[in-house]
């Protein structure tokens, strides 16, 4: 009677061991889905919608001010109001994209250890509410732009929303195309203020803005890939296409983009004939802090710590000081022209 008991005990232990190994393999392959927490409506849902709209990302929309600043055009009250409206409308467009994206990815986000806490994935914001809010913002922003600004601004905002939604649905899974789409989003922000105020956009402004954006986007992807390598693919689980790139390729892209951005800015600065009143060539001198800012940002890129661009810029004191010096030199160049 004792032998069957021993056999039964060994068989149970073996099944338990196999179950434990299967459980560890399953956890290594994917994160355990978080329980869906459906919360109350009202203020909780409104707060969740705001969180889903990514307020921390809104600082990127400050690029809308780039074209008027680069053109050194003084603004009257009407133009200042129009520029502020474009800034708000671009923020609404980007919020719409985040809302729709999180609603689409809700099921996948619940299986992610960090993204499972997003309002839509956790159940704080219902899928229908996220889709509805995103759709309203996506339709309202270009319409208001056509009424408040002009047709070009409305067309740009429409193109931005369509492009970003296509990115969420399909384009983010296409090699290299994903880099181009994210870069174009930054470039559209930089162009929006100029289009709203009918400012002719300099070719050097477009080159510097475009390749500067590509530099930051490629640096971020490079950092994510480095982090993924250090953590045995943990980051790649949240951005499947990232594993298709190589560290060498992304390093080549951000180094190339950095060089072209510096060259474009220098050509823009040298296009000026110098100071009009015999004082220092402020615009040409601004090439120094601009180049230093690229070199400083490249430190984080090379170390694999260049995450969100706004985090790098706002949290690094030397980079902020360089930016202030550049701004002062540019203001002096405008005042002396």
PyMOL commands that set and color helices and strands:
alter all, ss='L'
color gray80, all
select helices_A, chain A and resi 2-29+43-52+55-71+77-104+106-109+115-117+119-122+127-148+151-169+171-173+177-196+203-230+240-244+247-270+282-303+309-315+317-335
alter helices_A, ss='H'
color red, helices_A
deselect
rebuild
show_as cartoon
